[in-house]
Amino acid sequence: MEQANAELTKLRTDFIDRVPIVQYEEVNKQLVGKTREVESLKEELDSAANRYR
């Protein structure tokens, strides 16, 4: 277990070194925005489909 935790810590450190938190937060914000947009478009599509049934 201790070895696994050490490896996890190493991987986290490597990730943080490679991907700055600001970049991560920006990409995450874009992803959340696009996800909301897709959900909204899906609701519109479902609504339109129901009108033509």
C-alpha positions, 0 to 999 in steps of 0.5 A, a space after each residue: 500500500 505504501 508503495 502504491 501511495 508513493 507511485 500515486 504521489 509521483 504520478 500526481 507530481 508529474 501531472 502537475 508539472 506537465 499541465 499547469 493548473 490554470 490550463 487545466 481549469 480553463 480546459 475544464 471550464 470549456 468542457 463544462 460549457 460544451 457539455 451544457 450546450 450539448 445537453 441544451 441542444 439535445 433537449 431542443 432536439 427531443 422537444 422538436 421530435 416530440 412535436 412531430 410524432 
